Amino acid sequence: MEQGKRNLLTDNEFREKVALRAYEIYVDRGGQHGRDVGDWLQAETEVLSDAAQQQRGSPGRKTAIRGKISRSAPTST
């Protein structure tokens, strides 16, 4: 993790948010096994992006609030 982004969340907050988001990604795609690393990496990217947006004060997706993440529809690249 980059040093600037590391200061946005504690390590425990970061892991908790990433774990929750990775699980949501897994459930959203039907609970198919075998893509856990990809789910985790996608979740890390989303959590870091959300935290950076919040630090800049821009209106990004909402992040974890007491165990539930609400976010906008994913964009495809």
VENDA-V492471 format. One record per pair of residues at least 4 apart in sequence whose C-alpha atoms are under 6 Angstrom apart, sorted by the first residue. I is the first residue (numbers start at 0). J is the second residue. D is the distance in Angstrom with one decimal. If there is no record, write none. Layout:
i = {I:I}
j = {J:J}
d = {D:D}
//
This chain:
i = {8:8:14:17:17:17:20:21:21:21:23:25:26:52:52:53:60:60:61:61:62:63:63}
j = {12:13:18:21:42:43:42:38:39:42:27:30:30:57:59:57:70:71:69:70:68:67:68}
d = {5.9:5.7:5.9:5.9:5.3:5.5:5.4:5.1:5.1:5.1:5.9:5.2:4.8:5.2:5.8:5.9:5.0:6.0:5.6:5.5:5.4:5.3:4.3}
//
